[in-house]
Amino acid sequence: MLFNSLEYLLFLPIVVVGYFLCPRRYRWLLLLVASYGFYISWEPRFAILMLLSTVVDYFAALNMSGAGAKKKKLWLAFSLMTNLGLLFFFKYKYFFDNFLQGWFGVGEPEKLVTVILIPIGISFYTFQSLGYTIDVFRGEKAPEKHFGYFALFVSFFPQLVSGPIERSSVLLPQLKDPAKFHPKTFTNGLKLILWGLFLKVIADRLGVFVDQVFTNPDAYTGAPVLGAVYFFTLQVFYDFSAYTNIAIGSAMLLGINLSDNFKRPYLARSIQEFWSRWHITLTTWMRDYLYFSMGGNRVNFERYLFNLYVVFLAVAIWHGTDPKLILFGTLHFLYYLFGKLTRSTRKKIVKSLRLEQNFLVCKILPIMITFHLVAFTWVVWWSPGISEMITIFENAFHLTNYSMNGLNIIDNLSFLGFTFLGIIFIQLVFLLQGNIPERQFLNHRKKWLRWTILYLLIFGILFLEVDQGGRAFIYFQF
């Protein structure tokens, strides 16, 4: 059931109305049934895996309470092995089996291992549940004794498939103590859903162009390929941000606040700042449960580099098993390290040239450099293989000799024109929103401006929709 589908458009109002009509003490049960129904609509069998993860972590946390250090470690290990085992089997087993068979001849000859269908959302709900057991192990969270509340925490439908990855200390109390209906929160949720749907429409339009160019990179050179690189950079952000906004907005209709996941990441002036603005709940999860567990930066420099690299690799591998993702993580690590090691030198150069107050040098230039570094790695992330990636970059910079084979510019002129208008409109809204969280969508602006933008969003969604039902969200594959 896609967020941008008619099914969800019918499902969500039924759940919201039922939720507020239901007695407060039974609302958790209604949400739990709705959440499992939402997940079962994708693939019923995979609900068993989510239930398995839930049961294991529920009992692991209960048995840690009051237990000795050794017993607590055993239960934590049980939780880790179960959740990471599910991840390994469904996301990584196919890769490793074929790697061993192809390189070492291990396994049945001349027969590739059958691809295993990846359960939707498994990377998100296993990490959310694992975070809970680690918090209990550290003594930062008391174990939840009510199985229903904990099961709802793991399966809460707005953020189940693609996050945000919530902490039990934030989400569980809201599920246990339902908020009263608040008109302002409700309308803010509706506005956020509308904004998310518009972002998704523009992301899908960008995807049409990107797919046409990237799937056949040899056919194009110059402007079309370079344009596809920029378009895909925007597509990834608009698409994932769209899901997050619809998820947060859907939860707000129920009076539940989810965590922010983006803070205008393409305005970051360094890779370090980019990762503090992009997929925030994943990066903070990696920081709190992996980086700090290895010692963080409270170690010698060599160990610090190791810890940092492991985190970037973990973020990359979390997305999948393709070797190109290792390159993706490595490039971001090198960007991060270079920026950190040269920071003082760059400041001295700027100061010596008396450019501290120069807006272009201190603001615009760092943003442009960071944006292009990120755009480069998105191509690495997307490319089916190394050869395709090299072809894309080679053809992108043939600016004096470009080919549009199969890309009829006349037929695509209006399509691209409306897409560009959508991009400009989105950037203007981001500018108007400023640093205010998107959950307070333009509330600080005048009423006439808010309503004008809302009507334009509705018109844009109806007019610019690419195909009925829309495309799946990019992060659904993780």
Protein Blocks (a to p, Z undefined) as FASTA:
>chain_A
ZZkbfklmmmmmmmmmmmmmpcfklmmmmmmmmmmmmmmmmommlmmmmmmmmmmmmmmm
mmmgopafklmmmmmmmmmmmmmmmmmmmmmmmmmmmmmmmmnopajehiacddddddeh
klmmmmmmmmmmmmmmnopaccdfblklmmmmmmomklmmnopaddfklmmmmmmmccdd
dfklmmmmmmmmmmmmmmmmmmmmmmmmmmmmmmmmmlpghjllmmmmmmmmmmmmmmmm
mmmmmmmmmmmmnopacddfbehkllccbfklmmmmgokllmmmmmmmmmmmnopjmbcf
klmmmmmmmmmmmmmmmnombfklmmmmmmmmmmmmmmmmmmmmmmmmmmmnopmlmmkl
mmmmmmmmmmmmmmmmmmmmmpmbfklmmmmmmmmmmmkbccfehiafklmmmmmmmmmm
mmmmmmmmmmmnmmadfklgoklpcfklmmmmmmmmmmmmmmmombghiaadfklmZZ
